[in-house]
Every structure is written in structure tokens, then in C-alpha cells.
């Protein structure tokens, strides 16, 4: 059964979305409640799985500025296996089984069009159960950034120079 949220919970979530680094004291002052209330509410929201604390990297600042959105038609008997295989690739940040003209929607993030082409040639073409693809290249992002994408593999595989 979904957790019921009240006005304080809503305000708390909205304030944290704007700035997730605010202290309990700052949040309490903004919302007009005691610091203990904020602490208890956050604990309850996190334990219920309503919110989670996470860092959202700005991918373009890390050199990942090419985003391809792919519609894929898949041999249906192999759908789950294809989805799982694509999900293992660190450049694949989103995989969803969808209705309509495609079976999967996949979002791929790379540093360049050349790197994306390599992904298509080496990863996608190596999966025979992918029958057809249509690719949409992101030209300009008007809303949202990496927030909706699972970029954990991508970030964990970054080449971090040693000092």
C-alpha cells in the first residue's frame, strides 16, 4: 500500500529536489517545523522507499555529451535476455520494455558520435535478436539531465587520473 504524504512531506521532498544538501536546520526553518520533525520525516520517507539520497552527475561536465535514444524491435522470445545484456553495458543508462512500434527503448550516453557508432557496430550488431532499431539523437535538452538515467555504471567506469 502506498505511503500517504501530507503537506510537510511534499514540501520537504520539493525543497530537497531543489537543493539536496540543505541541513535539517535549514529545512526545518523553511518549512516551519522543528528540526526533529524533519529528521523523523526523512527517516520515514527513506525507509518507506519514497525518496533516496543520491548524487546526480552532470554528464556533460565529465565529457559525456552525446545521448542517443533508441527504439528497438526484438525477437520477443529473447526480449528479457536482450534487455539484460544491454543493461550490462556501462553506456546504456536506461532500458524499458514498451508498447507501440518498438519493444525496447534504450538510452545510450557516450562522449562522441564516433563512440556511439562504435557502440552500434560492436554491441548492438552483435545481438542477433535485435531485429530493427531507430535512433534519435538528442540535439538540445530543455528539461531534465542525468536525473532519470541510471548512470552508476558509466560513472564507476570513468578514467580518474591519479594525482
N, C-alpha and C positions, 0 to 999 in steps of 0.2 A: 504494500500500500504506500503510495507516495506521501512524503512528508508535507505537512501543511506549513506554509510560510506566512508570517504576519508582516506588518509594515516595517518593523525593525529588521527582520531578516532580509527583506527586499532592499532596504536602504543600505544595509551592511554589505550585501553582495554587490550592489551597484557602486558603492564607494570603493570597494576593493578592486573592482574591474577597472576603475579609473586610475587607481594607484595602489597596487598590492603591497607596497612597502610601508603603508601607514601603520603607526603603532596603535596598540589597544587604546591608549590615552587619546590620541588624535581622533580615532574612530568614535570613541565614546563622546567626546566633545561635539563632534559634527552631528551625531545622531541624537544627542541629548539624553544619554543614559549613563549609568555607572560603568566604569572600566570592567568590573567583574561580570556585568551583563554581556559585554562584548566578548570577553574571554569564554564565557559559558556558551554563548550563541555560536561562536566559531567552532568550538569543540564539537557541539551538537551537529552543526551543518557538515563538518568534515567527516565525522563518524557515520553519518547517515548517507554519505556519498553525494551530497548535494553540491559541494564545492571541493576543490583540491587546490593546494598551493603548488604552483609550478612556475618555472621561468619560460618565457616565450622569446626565443632568439629572433633578432631581426636578421633574417637570412641574407638580405642584400648586403648588409654590413660585413657578412662573412664570405661574400663573393658568390653566393647562390642567388642569381638574379633571373634565371630562366625557368619559367614554370610552364609545363605542358599538361594539359588536361586531355585525357584520352578516353574515348568511348570504345569499348571492345566487345565484339561478338565472340562468344566462346562455345566450344562444343559442350553442351550442357552437362553431359556425364562427367566432364572434367572440371567443372566450374570451381568447386571448392579447392581442388589441387592447384589450379592456376592462380586463384586468389591468394592462397597460402604461399606459393612460390614467388609471386610478385611482391608480397608483403615482406619477404626476407631481404629484398634489395634495399640498401640504405637510401637510394634516391627516390624510392616510392614512399610518399608521405601520406597517401590516402587510397584506400581500396574499398569500393562498395558495390554490392550486388544491387542492381536497379531494374526498374521496369522500363518498357519502351523499346526503342530501337537497338539498345545495347544491353548486354548482360552485366558488364562491369564498368564502373567509372574509376579511373586511376589518375592520381595527380603525381607528377614526377617533377622533382626540383633538381636542376643541375646548374653548373657555373656558366655554361655557354651553349649555344645551339649545336656546336660540334660535339660536346659531351652528350647532349640529348640524342644526336644522331647515332653516336656510338651505343648508347643505351638501346635504341630501337634495333640497331643491327645485331648487337651481341646478346641482348636479354630477350626482347620481345620476339624477334625472329627465331630464337632457339626454342620457343614453346609452340609445338605444332597444334595444340588445341585452341590457340588464338586464331580464329578464322578471318577476322577483319578488324581493322582499327580505324578510327578517325581522330585526328589530333587537333586540338585547339591550343594555340599559343597565346599566353597572356601578354598583352601589349602594355596595359596600364591597369593598376589595381586602384579601385576607388574606395573600397571598403574592405576591411579585414587585412590581415597579413598572414603570418605563420600561425596564428592562434587556432585555426581549425585544422591544422595539419599536424600529423604525428611526425615530428622531425627528430625524435630522440636518436634513431639510428644514424641519421645524417650528421647530427652534432657530435655523437660519440665517435664517429669515424673521421672527424676533422684532423687534418695535419696541424698539430700545435707545435710551433717552433720552440725548441728548448733555449733557454737564455744562456 
